[in-house]
Amino acid sequence: MVHEAIKEAVKIAGSQKKLAAQVGVSQPNVWSWLHQRKKVSPERVVRIVQATEGKVKAFQIRPDLPDLFPPPKHE
């Protein structure tokens, strides 16, 4: 199963290697996130959001942390 938010971040960055460089990790880390072998740390979540200029949202990367990265409220 592929992590769709990370997949989108890789697409925006241009490659796993480019996203890794922007976020401050190695390419194998990005691969691990993409294939859900590892969870993205909260610090890296923020960097991915910044690297994608907000196109990928924090709650999409770590929906298991709603207190830290709340999803948008629907009125």
Rosetta blueprint (number, residue, H / E / L):
1 M L
2 V L
3 H L
4 E H
5 A H
6 I H
7 K H
8 E H
9 A H
10 V H
11 K H
12 I H
13 A H
14 G L
15 S L
16 Q H
17 K H
18 K H
19 L H
20 A H
21 A H
22 Q H
23 V H
24 G L
25 V L
26 S L
27 Q H
28 P H
29 N H
30 V H
31 W H
32 S H
33 W H
34 L H
35 H L
36 Q L
37 R L
38 K L
39 K L
40 V L
41 S L
42 P H
43 E H
44 R H
45 V H
46 V H
47 R H
48 I H
49 V H
50 Q H
51 A H
52 T L
53 E L
54 G L
55 K L
56 V L
57 K L
58 A H
59 F H
60 Q H
61 I H
62 R L
63 P L
64 D L
65 L L
66 P L
67 D L
68 L L
69 F L
70 P L
71 P L
72 P L
73 K L
74 H L
75 E L
